[in-house]
Amino acid sequence: MVSDEIARLIPFLRRFARALSGSQKSGDAYVVVALETIIAEPATLEQERGLRAGLYRVFLKVWRATPINGLPDQGGGDEGAAGRNLAAVEVEPRIAFLLSALENFDTPEIARTLDCSEAEAQALIDRAAAEIVEQIRTDVLIIEDEPLIALDLQHLVEQSGHRVSGVARTHDDALAAALSSPPGLILADIQLADGSSGLSAVADILKTFDVPVIFITAYPERFLTGKAPEPAFLISKPFNPESVKATIAQALFFDRRPRREASPSERRA
């Protein structure tokens, strides 16, 4: 049934809405209006474009109906950092980038969602990716107990233009690594080698450092509940490399805090 398929897509639409708006509260408000719109006017879903593309298309129509969302000088709160970054990255490229890298839309699906040609969609993605990386370069602490996965994440972090400040496998290792080299971002697995939770390790680190965090889990639906506490950013296992890069970009893109940027000598190391 269409309703069942929409229900399955809602956690992912919420993730997209949060990344686009800069806060879960704001994103969820737009998701609710989009769903109410579909219930009131089912024809707005335009299923001939594909159900997922149609759902995101309705959401974007609702989101664009608020004029300030199309401006680079948005207000305070979680949107404050986005406003600063949007001075260099326009809204449409960012939307295309999110659809591609975070939501795994292919180029034809993005073109259908945004009502543009495939060439235009790809150009938007490429422009956003290049501009975002220049604004968000920082040091990243990886908390992951599987060596091969940690190595994959390290490569992805470095390919995204960042520096890995440390790799930790346990709760204590994570705290020591953070104290040794304060990170600008934490990328953390949920289950660690010593049987502890990555959530607990991150909570202890955040008592000292105020940095954005991305959690990795094979069960994102357990955390995308809409109830506190809810991780701001999640990567599903097994992860898509482009999704990792996009999530890193968005976590930093909306970060309001001063960021520790790797020095030129560190980036050459």
Secondary structure, 3 states (H helix, E strand, C coil): CHHHHHHHHHHHHHHHHHHHHCCHHHHHHHHHHHHHHHHHCHHHHCHHHCHHHHHHHHHHHHHHCCHHHHCCCCCCCCHHHHHHHHCCCCHHHHHHHHHHHHCCCCHHHHHHHHCCCHHHHHHHHHHHHHHHHHHHCCEEEEECCCHHHHHHHHHHHHHCCCEEEEEECCHHHHHHHHHHCCCCEEEEECECCCCCEHHHHHHHHCCCCCCCEEEEECCHHHCCCCCCCCCCCEEECCCCHHHHHHHHHHHHHCCCCCCCCCCHHHHHC
